């Protein structure tokens, strides 16, 4: 399983599309085997969900994310967890323990992406 956390450095980004990049964790039998940081290749509507799908990502964790991206992830069978914050690795740990639940937080307006921190 691959879990991608939209991140600003080592912290969960509050807006998926405008994050610095993705901490991608490879998980086997409930344990993180390794991880890598991939720079955000650019924010264009619909691009990032397809990019992460091509990388084999199964789960995406972010603070907030747009509804269009969620729709694409859902079409591809990728689980989306929103409302996360703090260190990316802690969010993955909580997810694997079953204690990280999605708040359903959706960013609705791109022009206000700087104010999405209220997720």
C-alpha positions as CSV (number, residue, x, y, z in Angstrom):
1,X,0.0,0.0,0.0
2,X,1.2,3.5,-0.7
3,X,0.0,6.5,1.3
4,X,0.7,10.0,0.0
5,X,0.5,12.9,2.4
6,X,0.2,16.4,0.9
7,X,3.0,18.1,2.8
8,X,4.8,21.4,3.4
9,X,8.2,20.0,4.5
10,X,7.4,17.3,7.1
11,X,4.0,18.8,8.0
12,X,0.6,18.0,6.5
13,X,-0.3,20.7,4.1
14,X,-3.6,22.5,4.6
15,X,-4.3,22.7,0.9
16,X,-3.6,19.7,-1.2
17,X,-3.0,21.4,-4.6
18,X,-0.7,24.0,-3.2
19,X,1.5,21.8,-1.1
20,X,5.3,21.8,-1.5
21,X,5.1,18.1,-2.3
22,X,4.1,14.6,-1.1
23,X,5.6,12.4,1.5
24,X,4.9,9.0,0.1
25,X,5.0,6.1,2.5
26,X,5.3,2.5,1.4
27,X,3.4,0.2,3.9
28,X,3.5,-3.5,4.2
29,X,1.6,-5.5,6.7
30,X,0.6,-2.4,8.6
31,X,4.2,-1.1,8.9
32,X,6.0,1.8,7.1
33,X,8.8,0.2,5.1
34,X,10.2,3.4,3.7
35,X,9.2,6.9,2.5
36,X,10.3,9.5,0.1
37,X,9.5,13.2,-0.6
38,X,8.3,14.1,-4.1
39,X,8.1,17.8,-5.1
40,X,4.7,18.9,-6.3
41,X,5.0,18.8,-10.1
42,X,2.5,21.7,-10.5
43,X,-1.1,22.5,-9.7
44,X,-3.5,22.2,-12.6
45,X,-7.0,21.0,-12.2
46,X,-7.1,17.2,-12.4
47,X,-3.4,16.7,-12.8
48,X,-2.3,15.7,-9.2
49,X,-4.9,13.0,-8.7
50,X,-3.8,11.3,-11.9
51,X,-0.1,11.8,-11.1
52,X,-0.5,10.1,-7.7
53,X,-2.6,7.3,-9.2
54,X,0.2,6.6,-11.7
55,X,2.6,6.3,-8.7
56,X,0.4,3.6,-7.3
57,X,-0.9,5.6,-4.4
58,X,-3.9,4.0,-2.5
59,X,-4.6,6.7,0.1
60,X,-4.2,10.4,0.2
61,X,-4.0,12.5,3.4
62,X,-4.3,16.3,3.4
63,X,-5.6,19.1,5.5
64,X,-8.0,20.2,2.8
65,X,-8.6,19.3,-0.8
66,X,-10.9,20.5,-3.6
67,X,-14.0,18.6,-4.5
68,X,-12.9,18.0,-8.1
69,X,-9.7,16.2,-6.9
70,X,-11.8,14.1,-4.4
71,X,-14.1,13.1,-7.3
72,X,-11.1,11.9,-9.4
73,X,-9.6,10.0,-6.5
74,X,-12.9,8.4,-5.8
75,X,-13.2,7.3,-9.5
76,X,-9.8,5.7,-9.2
77,X,-10.6,3.9,-5.9
78,X,-8.2,6.0,-3.9
79,X,-9.2,6.8,-0.3
80,X,-9.0,10.5,0.7
81,X,-8.6,11.6,4.3
82,X,-9.0,15.3,5.0
83,X,-8.7,17.4,8.1
84,X,-5.3,16.1,9.1
85,X,-2.6,18.3,10.6
86,X,0.8,18.0,12.3
87,X,3.7,15.8,11.2
88,X,3.0,13.7,8.1
89,X,4.6,10.6,9.6
90,X,2.3,10.9,12.6
91,X,-0.8,11.2,10.4
92,X,0.3,7.9,8.7
93,X,0.8,6.3,12.0
94,X,-2.6,7.4,13.2
95,X,-4.2,6.1,10.0
96,X,-2.6,2.7,10.3
97,X,-3.8,2.5,14.0
98,X,-7.3,3.4,12.8
99,X,-7.5,6.7,14.8
100,X,-7.2,9.1,11.9
101,X,-10.6,9.8,10.4
102,X,-11.6,12.1,7.5
103,X,-13.4,15.2,8.5
104,X,-14.8,15.5,4.9
105,X,-13.2,19.0,4.7
106,X,-13.4,20.3,1.1
107,X,-11.9,23.5,-0.3
108,X,-14.5,25.1,-2.5
109,X,-12.8,28.2,-3.9
110,X,-9.3,28.2,-5.4
111,X,-8.9,32.0,-5.0
112,X,-9.2,31.6,-1.3
113,X,-6.6,28.8,-1.0
114,X,-4.6,30.8,1.6
115,X,-7.5,30.7,4.0
116,X,-8.1,27.0,3.9
117,X,-6.2,26.6,7.2
118,X,-9.6,26.3,9.0
119,X,-9.9,22.7,8.1
